């Protein structure tokens, strides 16, 4: 029995295949926080029928990039990216996804001997410490009040101006967590920064910005200089946005991922269904018209419709055919030296070890051999693990002056972040006008784990927009690919 004529068009429609997206391959060079975040966001935002293939290439034996750990005396410490801000919402959600979040920074949890600013000859400032109160009732509250009073006496109302400056900068940065209904997809770093109101901070130095809002020279040259030297290994002449981010990273309620921040990258890659190529360095990327050929150090060649560089191009040897053009920049190298031993109090003009602050930061002076020294773990009264940050490698002769005893020493040389120089000039996010992308173009604005994730989220939406969206280029909203505000953060 044949169907009624009016049903024939419906039956014909039912026999047609449903439309589907093509299934391109996205190749990602770098398995750090940028590459792993990109993998996560592409999977999260992709339509279920897209069937994207993700390949991630990591030249090292482990993922994590500039997030890494060292182990001393059975304890694990952050060797690279160490601290996360309470409003780093992507990092917070990543860590909760993998069930690995812990509060607090990596400062020693075995008592607190305070903070000191060192000028090479004496401590310009030494905070009160809980240990110095000798078990006095309500010691922690008393120490907090004494230190607040001491800081106000030295720096005055500039402290409140500093706090307002940091809060306003963080407030502008929070715009990057808005729903994609109100948040464009950006093709350039300049557009991204101008939209959030942060661009002008990259056109002046931090010192210029702080002077313009009335901060005292004493606060700038002491406390804020110590902060920028610890967090970026540079002076207050870094660009204003990087400096503001550095200052935000010195606040309270900082935290890290249990077992090491690198676990965020590992967890994201594990959950993103990627093909992971460890110890395989990409040596060349060739544009073949409709796709790219990526050639690796292992002698393999991979075909990809989309190629993404998620590692700084400043110190890697990747050949691009045809060549790409990006502004020249250099990386700021930070030497992290981990020492198990005990500091020499005489080096600091003190008589006993207990007088030495747990965190020592130095002012800007080329003759000073270190940026900071911090206690990570107190194993005994004269047996501790320290982290030393410096701009040059620490020789044994120097360490033997600073430390009265050393049991173990580990040195790591990080090409840690850009050398910030205002006004900043940014590399393009789209390197060739097609589908070759560069996540680390954003690093000239500020270099943190969270800013890498924010940059990766934008690149993920940009890739999907240009592959499937069919929209005109520019600052258009990515229709149909929306971020979930409850996923981003619950606080706002």
ZATIMAR-305044 format. One record per residue: residue in one letter; x, y, z of N, C-alpha, C, O, CB in turn. Coordinates in pm, whole numbers, plus 50000, padded with zeros to 5 digits. Glycine has a CB too. Layout:
BEGIN
AXYZXYZXYZXYZXYZ;...
***
This chain:
BEGIN
X500854988050000500005000050000500895012550000501735013750089499035000050124;X500765021549908501595033349897501115044049995499925044750026501565038849753;X502015052250045501645062650141500845073550074500965075449953502885068650207;X500025080850150499255092150094500225102350034501335104050083498375098850204;X499805108949929500685118549861501205129549952502345134049935499975124749746;X500385134050050500855145250134501995141350228502665150050282499695150750215;X502225127950248503305123450334504635121650260505675120050323502925110550399;X504585121850128505815119250052506925129450080508065125250099505505119249904;X506645142550084507735152150115508345149850253509565151150271507215166450107;X507485146350354508005143850488508895131650490509965131850552506855142150588;X508475120950423509285108750418510615111350347511645105750385508515097550348;X510565119650246511795122850174512775130250264513975127550262511485131250050;X512255139650346513115147050438513745137750542514905139450579512315158050509;X512985127950588513485118750690514615110050638515435105350715512365110050741;X514655107750507515695099150449516985106850421518025100850395515185092750321;X516915120550427518105128450399519025128550521518545128350635517715142850359;X520345128750500521255129250616521175142850686520965153150622522715126450572;X521355142650819521385155150895522655162750860523695156550835521295152451048;X522605176150857523815183650829524815181750942524445180551059523505198550810;X526075181450906527115179751007528295188750974528535192350859527555165051015;X529025192251080530215200151059531315191251001531305179151026530675206751191;X532245196850925533405188950885534215185151008534005190751116534285196850785;X535125175950994535895170751108537365174051091538165165351057535705155551122;X537725186551115539135190351098539995185451213539505181551319539255205551086;X541295185651189542275182751292542905195851337543345203951255543365172951240;X542955197851470543605209551528544885204751595544855196351685542665216851632;X546015210151550547315206751608547765218051700547785229751660548375204051497;X548135214551821548505224351923549955221951965550295211052012547545223652046;X550785231951948552215230751982552415236252122552415248452141553115238351878;X552575227552219552775231652358551755225452450550555226752427552725246752370;X552225218752555551335212052649551305218752785551125212152887551745197752665;X551495231952787551395239352912549965243752938549025237852885552315251452911;X549805254153018548455258553053547725264252932546515262752923548505268853165;X548445270752839547795276052720547255265152630546095265552590548755284752643;X548095255452597547675244552509546615235752570545685231552501548835236252472;X546735232752699545735224252765544405231552781543355225452765546245219552901;X544445244652812543215252452822542515253152687541295251852679543505266652874;X543285255152581542695255652447541995242552415540875242552365543775258552341;X542645231352445542015218352421540695217252495539685212652439542955207052464;X540695221452619539475220752700538365229252642537225224652629539775225252843;X538675241752606537625250652558537135246752419535945248352390538135265052556;X537985241652334537515236952203536525225552223535475225152158538705232452113;X536865216252310535935205152335534635210352397533545205852360536575194652429;X534745219552489533545224352559532615231852466531395230652477533935233452676;X533155239552374532345248052288531965241452156531115246752084533065260752260;X532555230252122532285223951992530915217251993530465212052095533365213651958;X530265217551877529005210151862529295195251874530355190651832528325213451726;X528355187451930528605173151951528945165651823529695155851826527395166752015;X528405170251708528635163151584529895167651511530145163351398527455164751494;X530685176351574531835181951501532975171951484533685172451384532345194251572;X533165162851581534195152351570535585157951542536335152451461533815142651461;X535925168651609537265174251594538325164551646538105157551745537375187651669;X539445164151580540615156951630541605167151686541955176751618541265148251518;X542045165051808543005173951872544325166651893544365156051955542455179252007;X545395172351841546745167051864547535177551943547545189351908547465163551728;X548195173152049549005182252131550435176952131550685165252160548445183352278;X551365185952097552775182352090553535189252203553495201452217553375186351951;X554215181252284554985186452397556415181252384556645169152380554355182152535;X557375190352378558765186152355559385179552477560375172352464559595198152315;X558825181952595559365175852717558685162552745557735158652678559195185252835;X559195155652847558655142452882557375143352963556675133352978559685134552959;X557065155253015555845157353092555185170153044555835178852987556135158053246;X553885171153067553165183353030553285193553143553785190453252551665180252999;X552815205653116552835215953218553585228453178553325239253232553425210553343;X554525227253082555245239053037556015245553150556895239353210554295249052976;X555685258153179556375265653284555755263153421556045270453516556365280453253;X554915253153431554435248353562555165235153589555005225553515552845246453563;X555945234953696556725222953728557005222753878556795232653947558055222553647;X557475211553925557765210154069559155204254090559745198353999556695201154137;X559665206054211560875199154256560535192154387559615196154458562085209254273;X561285181854417561095174354542562375174854623563445171154575560675159754514;X562245179354746563365180154838562925174454972561895178355027563875194854854;X563705165155024563435158955154562015153055159561355153455263563615169255268;X561565147755047560255141455041559095150955027557945146655029560055133555161;X559375163855014558325173955000558385180054859559465182254805558465185055108;X557205182654802557115188054667556845202954671555975207654746556005180854588;X557585210554591557455225154586557325229654442557865223554350558675231954654;X556595240654424556455246554291557795252354247558465259554321555355257554290;X558175248954123559415254254068559145265053963560015273353936560245243154008;X557955264853904557595274753803556465283553852556565289553959557195267953672;X555375284253773554215292053814553695286853947553305275253958553105291453708;X553685295554049553495290754186552165294354249551585286254321554575296154272;X551655306454222550505311354298549355314754205549555318554090550885323554380;X548145313254258546915316654187546095325954273546025324554396546105303854150;X545475335654207544675345754276543275340254303542795331954225544595358854191;X542615344454411541265339354438540265342354327539245335554317540755345054568;X540545352354242539645355354131540165350253998539745354953892539415370254123;X541085340554003541485333253882540455322253858540675310653894542945327253896;X539335325953798538185316953795538395304853705537915293953736536965324353749;X539095306553594539345294853510540215284753583539905272853585540015299053378;X541305289453644542175280353717541425273653832541615261753859543405287753771;X540585281253898539815275454008538905264253959538815253554020538975286354077;X538235266753848537345256353795538125244553739537695233053753536455262253686;X539265247153677540085236053628540495227053744540375214853735541335241253555;X540965233153852541455225153965540315217554032540495206254077542155234154067;X539135223654038537995216654097537515205354008537025195154056536855226454124;X537645207153876537275196353784538105183853807537605172653800537445201053640;X539405186053836540275174453856540425170754003541175161754039541655177153795;X539685178154089539675174854232540985177454302541345170354396539315160654250;X541725187854258543035190354315543215205154346543945212154275544145185554220;X542555209954449542745223954488543095224754635542525217554717541485232254458;X544025233454667544335235754808544495250654832544985257754743545625228154851;X544095255654947544255269954975545685273155016546465264355052543295274455084;X545995285855009547275290455061548375290454958548345282554863547675282055176;X549345299254975550515299554888551525289454938551255281955032551125313754882;X552705289454874553695279654915554625284955023555655278855052554515275254795;X554295296455083555075301055198555035290555308554085282655316554545314755250;X556035290355391556135280255496554915280355586554435290955628557385282455578;X554405268355615553265267055705553735263855848552915261555936552315256155655;X555045263655870555585260056001555965272556078557135274856108556815250755985;X554975280756111555255293356179555475304356078555505302055957556465291956271;X555645316456130555805327956042556775337756106556525342856215554445334756014;X557885340156037558885349456089558915362356009559905369656012560255342956088;X557825365055938557655378155880558335380455747558755371155679558135387955973;X558435393255713558855397955582559855409255599559715417455690557645402455497;X560855409755513561835420455522562245425555385562275418055288563045415655598;X562555438555377563045444855254564525447755273564905455055364562255457955220;X565365441855187566815442055200567445451255095567075450554978567385427755188;X568375459855136569015468855040570475465255014571195472854950568945483155091;X570895453655062572275449255042573145451355164574195445055177572865456454926;X572725460155253573485462755375572635461155501573125457155606574065476755371;X571345464255489570475463455606569025461355560568695462955443570595476255693;X568195457855656566755456855630566125470655643566155476755750566075446655727;X565565475655534564855488455538563555487255615563075496755676564585493555397;X562985475355610561715472655679561705458055720562055449355641560475476155587;X561285455455844561075441655890559755441055963559525448556059562245436755982;X558905432155918557585431155980557675423456111558605415756135556595424355884;X556685425856195556535417556314556095403656271555425402056169555515423856413;X556475393656349556105379956317555395373456436555555377656550557345371856277;X554625363256405553925355956510554915349556606554715349456727553005345156449;X556015344256548557015337756633557625347356734557975343456845558115331756547;X557745360156694558375369956783557515373156905557995379057002558675382656707;X556235369356900555335372357012555425361857122554855363557230553895373356963;X556155350957095556425341057200555185334657259555105332557380557185347357308;X554205331457173553005324557222552035333457293551155328557364553385313557311;X552155346457279551255356057342549825353557296549605351257177551685370657310;X548825353757386547435351757344547025361857237547395373557242546495352857465;X546265357057141545805365257028546995371156950546905382156896544895376657080;X548095363656944549315368656881549095372056734549595382256686550435358256894;X548345363756663548165366056520547455379256494547835386856405547385354556457;X546405382056573545675394556557546555406356596546535416656530544395394456641;X547305404756703548195415456749549245418756644549535430356618548855411656880;X549835408256585550865410256482550275417456362550905426456305551475396756438;X549065413556322548415420056208548225434956233548475443056144547075413456179;X547775438456353547565452556386548885460356390548965471656341546855453856520;X549915454256448551215460856456551795463256316552335473956288552195452456539;X551665453256230552195454656094551415464956013551995472555936552185441156023;X550095465156031549295475355962549735489356005549875498355922547805473455991;X549945490956133550355504056185551735507856133551975519256095550355503956339;X552645498256132554005500856084553995504755936554675514155896554905488456105;X553215497555855553145500455712552525514255688552985521755602552335489655639;X551495517455763550855530555745551795541755787551855552255721549545531355825;X552535539655895553475549855940554545552455835554995563755818554115545656073;X554955541855763556035543355665555525548455531556165556855468556755529955645;X554345543355486553905546255350552645554955343552315560055236553645533455278;X551965556755455550835565855460549665561755372549445549855348551275579355421;X548915571755324547695569255246547975563555107547045559555038546905582055233;X549215563255067549565556954940549155542254937548875536654831551065558254914;X549125535955054548705521855060547265520155011546955510454942548835516455203;X546395529655045544995528755002544875531554852544055525454784544125538655082;X545685540754802545685543454658546185531154581545665527954474546555555754625;X547185524454635547695512254574546615501454567546435494954464548915507154652;X545915499754678544855489654682543755492754582543265483654514544265488854823;X543375505354571542335509254475542785506754332542015501854250541965524154493;X544035509954302544595507654168544515492854131544105489454020546045512454161;X544905484154222544885469654195543445464854179543155457154088545585461854308;X542545469254267541145464754260540485469154130539705461654071540355470054380;X540765481254085540195486053960540705477953841539955474953748540505500853940;X541975474453844542545466253735541925452353735541555447153629544075465253749;X541825446253851541195432953860539745433753814539265424553746541275427454005;X539035444353849537655445953807537505446253656536575440453601537075458653866;X538435453153589538385453453443538685439653384538075435453286539385463953387;X539635432753446539995419353396538805409653407538695400453326541195413753475;X537945411553505536805402653524535825403053406534985394153393536085406253652;X535925413153321535055413653204535285401653112534385397753037535285426653127;X536485395753117536765384253031535995371653073536015361653001538245381253033;X535325372153186534515360753229533035362553197532225353953230534685358553377;X532675373553134531265375653100530805365352997531605359452925531055389853047;X529475363252992528915354052893529255358952752529415370952730527395352752911;X529355349752659529715353552522528615361452454528855367152348530025341152441;X527405362052512526365370852459526835385352460526505393052369525065369452540;X527605389052562528055402852574529555404352554530105415352563527675408352710;X530225393252527531685393552512532065389552371531775378452328532355384052615;X532725398552296533085395352159534185384852150534795381152250533525407952087;X534405380152028535585372151996536605381651936536285389451846535235360151897;X537835380951984538835390851945539855384751851540315373551870539525396552069;X540215392451749541225388051653542595393951684543605389151631540815391851513;X542665404151769543935410151806543975412451956542945413852021544175423351731;X545185412752010545355415752152544925430052181544335432752286546825413552196;X545215439152088544815453152108543305454252128542845461152220545245461651987;X542535447452043541065447652057540645442052192539765447552258540395439551944;X541285431352232540935424552356541155433652476540335434052568541755411552371;X542265440852475542595449652587541765462452586541355467252692544075453152584;X541505467852470540705480152461539275477552507538665486052571540705485652318;X538735465852474537365462552513537215462152665536195466452718536945448952453;X538225456952735538145455852881538605468352953538475469353075538965444052928;X539145478052879539635490252942541025489053000541415497253084538705494253048;X541795478852956543135476653011544255481252918545425481252957543315461953041;X543905485252796544945487952696545885499152740547105497952724544305491452563;X545345510052794546185521452828547275518052928548335524352931545335532652883;X547025507953012548045503853108549265497853041550335497453101547465493853205;X549135493352917550285487552847551095498052774552155494952718549815477052749;X550625510552774551315521152700552245529352790553005537652740550305530352635;X552185526952921553045534153016553675524153111553195512953127552235544953094;X554755528353174555375519653275554545519753402553735528753425556825524253305;X554745509553483554065509053613554465521253696553625527353761554405495953688;X555735524653694556195536253771555445548953731555025556653817557695538253753;X555275551153601554545562853552553095562653598552555572953638554615563653400;X552465550953591551075549753633550915552953781549995560153821550545535653604;X551805547653862551685549454007551985563754048551355569054140552625539954080;X552945570053983553225584154011552025592753974551695602254044554485588853936;X551365589353862550235597353815549045596953910548235606153912549805592753678;X548925586253989547805585354082548225589354224547445588154319547225571154083;X549465594154238549865600154363550505591054465550535594454584548715606154423;X551045579354423551725570754519553075576854556553725583254473551905556554463;X553495574654679554745580354726555925573054664555855560854643554825579654879;X557015580154633558215573654580558755562654673559285552654626559305583954556;X558605564554804559115554554898558375541254879559015530754878558965559555043;X557065541654866556295529454846556655522954712556805510754704554785532454851;X556805531054609557125525754476558505519154476558675508154424557075536854370;X559495525954536560865521054530561165509854628562165502854614561805532354555;X560295508154727560525497454824559535485954801559865476154734560395502854968;X558355487054855557425475854857557025471354717557065459354687556195479554936;X556645480754631556165476854498557315471554413557125462254335555485488754427;X558505477254428559675471954358559965457654400560265449254315560895480754383;X559875454854529560065441054577559055431754511559405420654471559925440454731;X557805436054501556755427554442557065424454296556975412854254555385434454453;X557425434654218557675432154076558945423854056559025416053961557795445253999;X559925425554143561145417454132560865402754166561415393854102562245422854225;X560015400254265559685386454301558835379854192559115368554150558945385954435;X557815386954145556855380654054557275380753908556905371653833555545387554066;X558045390753865558455391553725559955393553706560415394553592557725402653657;X560715394253814562145395853801562555409053739563665410253687562705384753721;X561675419053744561915431753677561545443153770560935441153875561105432553545;X561925455153730561715466953813560345472953787559555467653709562825477253788;X560055484053852558775490953833558715497953698557715504553667558545500953945;X559755496653618559705502153482559115492353382559175494753261561095506153437;X558545481253430557775472553343556485479653304556125489753364557465458953412;X555795474453204554555480753160553505480253271553535471453358554015473953033;X552585489653268551655491653379550745479853407550495476653523550825503453353;X550235473353302549325462153324550045450353387549545444253481548665457853193;X551225447053335552005436253395552305439353541552245430553627553325433853317;X552625451953569552905455853707551695454553797551805450053911553405469953711;X550505458453746549285457353826548955442653854548535439253964548105464053754;X549155434053754548925419753774549895414253877549525406053961549075412153640;X551145418753871552135414553969551715418654110551845410854204553495420553936;X551205430854125550765435654256549565427654306549465424854426550415450554249;X548665423854215547515415654255547965402054305547315395954390546535413954138;X549105397254252549635384254293550365384454424550985374554462550535379154189;X550315395654495550955396454626549925397654738550285400254853551925408154631;X548655395854703547595397854802547365385754889548205376854899546325401554734;X546195385654952545825374855044545045364054972544605365854858545015380455161;X544875352855040544065341554992544605335654862543825330254783542635345854973;X545905336654839546495330254723546485315154744546455310354857547935335454698;X546515307754635546385293254647547155286254536547665292754445544905289154645;X547225273154543547895265054442547185251754433546325248554515549395263154476;X547535243954333546925230854311547695220354389548925219854383546885227254159;X546985212154460547615201654539548405192254448547895187254349546555193654619;X549665190154485550505181454404551235188554291552055182454222549685170554347;X550945201454272551625209054167550645214954067549705208254024552625200154095;X550875227354030549975233953934549995227453796549045229053720550345248553921;X551065220053764551115213053636549975203053622549615199153511552455205853622;X549395198853735548295189153728547065194953659546245187453607547925184553869;X546945208153656545845214053579545985210453433545015206253369545815229353597;X547185212253378547415209053236547175194253210546525190653113548835213053194;X547705185753297547515171253278546045167453284545565159653203548295163353384;X545315173153382543895169853395543075174653277542195167553230543345175753521;X543355186753229542595191953115542845183552990541905180652916542975206553088;X544085179652967544385171452850543755157652861543255152252763545905170152832;X543765152152980543135138953000541635139352971541075129752919543365134053144;X540995150553004539545151552987539135156852850537945157552819538975160353094;X540105160652767539785166852639539945157552521539815161752406540635178952619;X540225144852547540315134852439541285139352331540925140552214538925132352378;X542535141852373543555146252278544495134652246544625125052322544345158252335;X545135135752131546245126952097547515134052140547925143952079546275123451942;X548135129052248549255136052310550575130052261550785117952268549165135252463;X551445138852211552755134752160553825140652251554235152152234552965139452012;X554275132652350555325137152440556695135352378556905126552295555245129552572;X557625143852419559005143752369559045144052217559855137352153559745131252420;X558155151852161558125153552015558005168551986556935174452000556935145351950;X559105174351945559175188651921558825191751776559335185251685560565194151956;X557975201551754557645205951618558765215151570559105224951636556245213151613;X559335211751453560465219451402560075228351283560795237851251561585210151361;X558945225251217558525233751106557015232751087556395222551116559255229850977;X556445243551038555025244351005554925250050864555395261150838554215253151109;X554305242550773554185246850633552735248250595551925239350621554895237050539;X552405259450533551055261850483550945255750344551615260150251550725277150481;X550095245650330549915238750202548615242650132548145235550043549945223750223;X548045253950171546855258950104545585255850180544975264950236546765253249967;X545175243450181543955239550253544255233850391543355231550471543175229350171;X545525231450418545905225850547547365229050574548055235150492545665210450550;X547825224850692549205227050734549905213750753549285203850792549265235450864;X551195213550725552025201950755552965205650869553755215050857552825197150629;X552875198250978553745200251094554755188951097554375177251104552935200951228;X556035192351091557105182451093557775182551230558055193251286558135185150981;X558035170751282558525169751419559965164851425560525160051326557635160551500;X560545166151543561915161651567562045146551556563145141251541562385166251704;X560925139551564560945124951552560885120451407560855108451379559785118851628;X560865129951314560815126451173559415124051120559245119051009561625114451148;X558405127551199557015125551158556445138351098556895149351128556165120951277;X555435136651013554735147950955553245146250982552695135350965555015149250802;X552595157151024551185156751060550425167150978550885178350960550995159251212;X549255163250929548415172150851547305177550940546595169851005547825164750726;X547145190750943546155197151028545485208450951546135215650875546805202451158;X544185209850971543475221250913543705233950994543645245050942541975218350904;X543975232151124544225243351214545505240451291545695229451343543015245851311;X546395250451299547615249151378547665260451480547395271951446548895249351286;X548005257151604548045266851712549385265951783549805255151825546865264651811;X550055277251797551285277951875550915282352017550415293352037552325287751810;X551185273552113550845276252253552105276052338552105271052450549825266052305;X553165281552284554435282752354555105295552305554915299252189555355270152332;X555885302452387556545314652340557475311652222558285302452228557335321252453;X557355319452117558185317451999559575323652014560395322551923557505323351877;X559835330052127561065337552144562305328752153563385332852110560965346052266;X562165316752208563345308252228563115294052177563685284552231563715307952376;X562295292552074562135279652008562485281351861562355292251805560675274152025;X562935270551799563365271051659562335263951571562545252651528564765264651642;X561245270751546560225265651454560315273551324560225285751325558775266551517;X560495266651213560515273151083559105273651026558395263651026561475265850986;X558705285250980557395286950921557535289450771558325297850728556625298650989;X556765282050692556755283550547555325286250500554475277450511557345270850476;X555045298550448555955309950436556265315950573555575312950671555355320650344;X557305324450579557685330250709556565338850766555755344550693558955338650694;X556525339650900555585348250970556325360551020557555360751024554885340751087;X555575370651058556185382851109555585386251245554385388451257555985394651010;X556435386551349556005390551482557035400151539558215399351504555815378151575;X556615409251628557585418651688558645411151769558365400951832556855428751779;X559845416151764560915410051842560715413051991560345424152028562285415151795;X560955403252073560945405252217561895395152279562225385052217559505403852276;X562325397652399563175388152469562475383552595561665390752653564545394352501;X562805371652637562245366352760563115370452878564335371252868562115351152753;X562455373052989563135375753115563435362353181562515354953216562285384953209;X564705359353199565075346753264565125348653415565725358053466566435341753212;X564475339553484564515339153629565195326253671564815315453627563085340253691;X566195327453755566905315753807566315312353943566395320154038568445318453817;X565725300553951565155295754077566125285654137566415275254077563725289354055;X566625288754255567565279954323566935275054452566535282954538568915287254352;X566845261954465566255255754585567385250354672568235242754625565235244454547;X567385254254796568465250354887567865244355013566995250255077569355262554922;X568355232655048568065227355181569285230155268570385225355240567725211955176;X569075237755371570185241755458569705252055557568575251255606571375247155377;X570555261855588570175272555679570915285255639572095284855605570485268755827;X570195296455642570785309255606571825313655710571775309755827569705319955593;X572765321755662573815327055749573355340455804573295350155729575165328555671;X573035341355933572535354155988573545365455974573145377055961572175352356135;X574845362555977575855372955967575785379955832576095391855823577245367055988;X575385372855726575265379055594574255390455597574405400255524574845368555489;X573255389155681572195399255690572385408455811571475415955848570835392455698;X573565407955872573835416655985573075412856111572825421356196573515430655949;X572695400156123571935395356238572775385356318573825380856272570595388856193;X572295382056437573065373256524572565358856524573345349556540573055378456664;X571245357156506570685343656512569775340956392569275350256329569895341756644;X569585328256362568755324156250567305328356270566615331756174568835308956230;X566835328056394565425330956420565075345556391563905348956378565075327656564;X566095354156380565825368156348565595370356198565085380756158566975376756394;X565955360556116565855362255970564405360755926563775350755961566775352055896;X563855370155851562465368755804562295356755713563235352255647562035381355731;X561075351555710560765340255622560765344255475561015335955388559415334355658;X560485356855446560525361955309561365374555305561075384255375559095364655255;X562405374255224563295385855207563185390255061563445382454970564785382455246;X562805402755040562765408454906563755419854897563945427254993561355413254871;X564385421254780565415431454766564945442754676564085440954590566685425354710;X565525454554698565205466254617565925465254483566725456154461565575479354692;X565655474754393566305474854262567705480654274567895492654293565465482854160;X568685471554263570085475454269570875464654195570865453054236570585476954419;X571545468354084572255458154004573285450254082573645439154043572935464853887;X573765455654193574795448554270574215437554359574955429154409575555458354356;X572905437554379572305427554467572185414254393571695413954280570905432154517;X572635403354454572715390554382571425382554378571365372354310573765382254443;X570385386754449569125379254448567945388854452568055400054501569065369454568;X566815384154399565575391854406564815388854533564225397654594564695388954285;X564835375954573564105372054694564645358954747565225350954673562595370854667;X564435356854876564705343954942563505341055031563105349555111566065344155025;X562935329155017561765325755099561915311755157562485302755095560475326655016;X561405310155277561365297055342560155289355288559025294155296561295298555499;X560395277555235559305269055188558895258655292557715255455306559705262055060;X559865253555366559565243155465560625243555573561825244155545559495228955398;X560175243155697561095242755810561135228455863560195223855929560665252755922;X562225221355833562375207455879562865206956022562535197756097563345199755788;X563635216856060564165218056196564625232456215564555240556122565345208056221;X565105235656334565485249456362566635254056272566725265856239565885250956508;X567505244756232568615248056143568635238956021569685235155970569945247056217;X567445235555977567305227055858566025231055787564925227355830567295211555896;X566155238655679564995244055609565185242755457566305241255408564745258855649;X564085243455385564135244255240563765258355198562745263755239563175233855174;X564635264355115564455278055070564335278354918564805269454847565635286755117;X563685288954870563705292154727564355305854710563975315554776562255291954665;X565335306354621566035318854590565725322554445565945314554355567595317554613;X565205334654423565025339954288566145349854258566495358154341563625346854273;X566705348754138567755358054096567725359653945567145351453874569145353154143;X568355370453897568395372953753569545365653686569505363153566568515387853727;X570555362253763571675354453712571775341553792571225340253901573005362553719;X572495331953735572705319353804573465321653934574365330153940573465309353714;X573115314254036573775315454166574955305854173574775293754167572775312754283;X576155311354185577345303054195577495297654338576935303154432578605311054155;X578245286754351578445280754483579095290554580578775290754698579315268154471;X580015298754529580695308254618579695318054679579815321554797581795315854543;X578725322554600577705331654652576825324454754576555329754861576835337254538;X576385312354720575505304954811576205301954943575575301655048575035291954745;X577505299754937578245296955061578375309255149578595308155270579625291455027;X578235321155090578195333355170576825335255235576725339055352578535345555083;X575765332455157574405334855205573965324155304573235326955400573435335355087;X574415311755282574015300555367575205295955451576335295155402573465288755282;X574935293055577575995287655662576135272655645577175266955679575715290855808;X575105266155591575165251755564574205248555449573115254255440574815243355692;X574625239155361573765234555251573865219355240574965213855233574165241255117;X572715212755239572685198355219572345194655075572835184655022571675192055314;X571515202955012571045199854876570765212954803570225222354862569775190854879;X571125213454675570905225354594570395221154456570985212554391572205233754581;X569305227254413568735224654280568595238054209568035247454265567355217154289;X569095238954086569025251354009568175249253883568315239253813570445256153970;X567315258953857566475258653737566515272553672566325282653738564995254553771;X566775272753543566815285053466565545285653381565375278053286568105285953377;X564645294953416563375296253345563425308053249563795319053288562215297953444;X563055305753122562665316753035561235319853070560305315553002562835313152881;X561065327353178559805326953253558685335353193557535330953191560055331353391;X559005347453145557965356553098558635366853007559865367653004557215363453218;X557855374652934558475384852849559185395452933558855397653049557415391552760;X560155401752872560735413752931559795425152893559795429852779562235416352881;X559005429552990557955439352963558565453052937559455457453009556955440053081;X558075459752833558655472452792557555481152731557105478652619559825470252691;X557145491452805556075500252755556645510552657557775515152674555365507452874;X555855514152555554545508552520554705494852454555585492852370553785518052427;X553855485452494553935471852442553425471252298552455477852261553135462252531;X554095462952219553655460152082553345445152076554165436952116554755464351974;X552165441752026551685427952037551795420351906551545425851798550255427752085;X552175407851916552155398851801550705396251762549815397251846552895385551832;X550455392751635549075389451596548625376251655549435367151675548965388951444;X547345375251684546785362351728546675353051609546985341151620545395364351794;X546235358251493546185350451369547475353651294547655364851247544895353751281;X548365343851283549705346451232549775347651081550715353651028550625335751278;X548795342051009548915341650863547645345450789547585343950667549325327950821;X546645350450859545385353750792544505341750765543385343450716545675360650664;X544965329750797544145317550778543885310850912543135316150995544855307550681;X544485299450934544185291751055545445287951132545565276751183543395279251018;X546385297351139547575295751221547485306151334547505318151308548905297451137;X547395301351459547085310051573548225310051674549025300751680545775305551640;X548275320751752549345322451851548745327051984548425338852000550415332751801;X548605317852079548015320952209548905330752287548395339752353547805308152290;X550225328852278551145336552362551325350952316552125358252374552465329852365;X550595355152214550615369352178550145377852294550585389352308549725371852055;X549265372452380548715380052492549725382252603549535390852689547505373052548;X550815374452604551755374952716552425388452733552875391752843552795364452699;X552515396352627553125409352641552265418852726552745429052773553365415452506;X550985415352744550135423152833550385419252978550615427953062548645421252797;X550355406453006550655401053139550835386153123550175379853040549505404353243;X551715380553201552055366353187551775359053318552545360053414553545364553146;X550665351753320550305343453435549615331053384549305329953265549385351253535;X549375321553472548615309653433547205313553389546695308353291548555299553549;X546595322753462545215326553432545105334453302544185332053224544625334653546;X546035343753277545975351153152546185341953033545625344352926547015362453151;X546985331453049547125321552941545815314452915545465311952800548215311252977;X545085311053021543795304453004542775313852938542005309552853543255299653140;X542775326552978541875336252918542175337952769541265338352687541985349752990;X543465338952735543855340052594543455327652516543005328652402545355342452582;X543625315952577543275303352509541775302352486541335297452382543755291452591;X540985307052583539525306552566539095315052447538215311152370538815311352695;X539705326752433539375335252318539795328652187539035329152090540045348952332;X540975322652183541425315952061540535304052027540275301451909542895311352076;X540065296852127539165285552100537885290452032537435284451934538815278252232;X537305301152082536085306352020536385312051881535565310951790535455317152109;X537555318151865537925323651735538095312551632537645314051518539215331751746;X538725301551670538885290251579537535284951533537305282851414539695278951647;X536635282751630535335276951595534505286751514533765282751424534575272851721;X534605299451546533915309651468534365309351322533535309351231534145323451528;X535665309051301536185310051165536085296751090536095296650967537635314651167;X535985285751162535785272851096534325270551061534015266250950536275261551185;X533425273451154532035269351141531035280751145529895279151102531705259651248;X531455292351198530465302651224529915309251100528745312951096531055313051310;X530765310750997530315317350876530015331950897529275337850818529115310450822;X530565337951003530295351951032531415360550975532505355650946530155354451183;X531125373150958532175382250914533215383651024532905382451142531595396050877;X534445386050984535505387151082535405400351156534675409351114536865385951015;X536135401451265536075413551346535595410151484535695398651528535175424151282;X535065419851554534645417851693533185413651699532365420351761534875430651775;X532875402451633531505397251630531325387251742532265380351780531185390751494;X530125386651796529815376351895529775362851828529355361651713528485379251967;X530205352551900530195339051849528825332951874528575327751983531325330551914;X527955333551776526585328951794526545313851804527185306751727525685333851678;X525775309251898525595294851911526665288051993526525276252025525555288651777;X527725295052029528775289252112528905298152234529615308152232530145288052034;X528235294452340528125303152457528815296752576528775284652596526665306052490;X529455305152655530035300552780528955300652888528035308852886531245309352821;X529095291352980528125289853088528575298153207529635295353264527955274853127;X527795308353248528255317053358528415309653489529265313353570527295328453377;X527625299153512527775291753637529055283553633529645280553738526555282653661;X529495279953512530765272853499531935282253528532905278453593530905266553359;X531835294653478532935304053490533205307453635534355306553680532635316653411;X532205311253708532415314353848531075316353915530105320853854533305326953864;X531045312954041529825314154118529765327254196528705330854247529695302554211;X530885334354205530925346354290530215358254225529705366854296532355349954320;X530185358854093529645370754025528205368453984527585377353926530495374253902;
***
